[in-house]
Amino acid sequence: MQAFEKKDFNQAEKILDNKNLEKQKRNLLLYYLNKGTVLHMAGKYKESNVYLQKADYFIEDFHTNYGLAAASLLTNPSVRPYDGENHEKILLHYYSTLNYLQLNNLDEALVECKRMLLTMQHISDYYQGNNKYKRDAFTHLLLGLIYDAQNDVNNAFIAYRNAYEVYKNDYAKNLGTEPPLQLKKDILRTAYQNGFYSELDLFEKEFGIKYDLKDKTTSDLVCFWNKDLCPIKIPYYIDFLITDMGNGYLLFTNLELGFSIPVYIGDKSTDKDKLIKMKIIRVAIPKLESRKPKYINATIEKGNTVYPFELAENIDAIAFLSLKDRMEKELAETLLRFSLKRIAEMEARKESVSLGIAVNIFNAITEQADTRIWQMLPQTINYTRVNLIKGENNFAFRLTGNTSTITDSICIDAKAKTTYFKTFVNY
């Protein structure tokens, strides 16, 4: 991560080439994700896709190893193979899409976008629609941008419209992310290009924007800005009150978090009674901690025209929401693990005091939260669209921080009726 943040991607790749890392099967997915990200940043797009595809296959083929699952109930979930957070399973296809866009393979980029939609659907099916992060607006937006680049304005309009609906109904409420202005302009433009004049009139009224014929350009540049780095996980210790629900169930309640979770312990009354007498227990769970952003703003400047970047995907907020979606299940597993370990300690004390003490020490050492996460994801994904003329186009990418400004010069020799894609980062 130190090499990655310094943009020394060759060094980061050498570190990841350590064969011992790939042998760590429980962290194999993180190895694939990190290797794919580093290779992407190094401009090795084909090689990057090899590892991102391995990560995708790993997630698809992941089956619970019951031996490791049982072991984790007596130790901690870190002994199990890491199968990724929900947003990580989706965003690995974002990097694959970027790779294909840089390789000028729009068809494969489109396939990766559709895989993002499919993965999101699988996640929502798993939660039976009870998850708040159930639709990804940025995926629809990205899909629209690629259809647009293929001059498929009909499907582009549909994708843009779907993106707007998710931003409006899901992202604005749950993530504080409003529909980007550029998205609204693209909806109006593609509605006009398709001859959907009733939809054009409808959206003009809803957006409070009149379609400008000058927005219909023959060539353009779509820029993504992967800003800063996503949150990390840290251990967090919380207390639960224990009450008896009967029929082998105990109720664990934390008033601060507003959680009341029933856990089936079994009908062995002596074990239940001893747990109930504890009244309060403390367990470890993962908690997300945001990293401080280095830059606050970015623009593309072409002549006297300034194109601001707009927020398209707040990965920081999505990570928090995604973790919250699975927190009840996470807590239920943690509480069951704690209860089984405590019962094992009680049984050991029946054999001898010293054995009971040894088990107690083992339990204390192994009661840890699983803090693994794909740390190379950006904090947010931002984008803008730049109008191009046929021939040479010179512009600048300007980063503005609290104490400094960085400017990078870019030149594109544009062909007619062509969309170009470029990604910028800061770490």
Secondary structure, 3 states (H helix, E strand, C coil): CHHHHCCCHHHHHHHHCCHHHHHCHHHHHHHHHHHHHHHHHCCCHHHHHHHHHHHHHHHHHCCCCHHHHHHHHHCCHHHCCCCCCHHHHHHHHHHHHHHHHHCCCHHHHHHHHHHHHHHHHHHHHHCCCCCCCCCCHHHHHHHHHHHHHCCCHHHHHHHHHHHHHHHHHHHHHHCCCCCCHHHHHHHHHHHHHHCCHHHHHHHHHHHCCCCCHHHCCCEEEEEEEEECCCCEEEEEEEEEEEEEEECCEEEEEECCCCEEEEEECCCCHHHHHHHHHHCEEEEEEEEEECCCCCEEEEEEEECCEEEECEEEEEHHHHHHHHHHHCHHHHHHHHHHHHHHHHHHHHHHHHHCHHHHHHHHHHHHHHCCCCCCCCCCCCCEEEEEEEEECCEEEEEEEEEEECCCEEEEEEEEEECCCCEEEEEEEEC
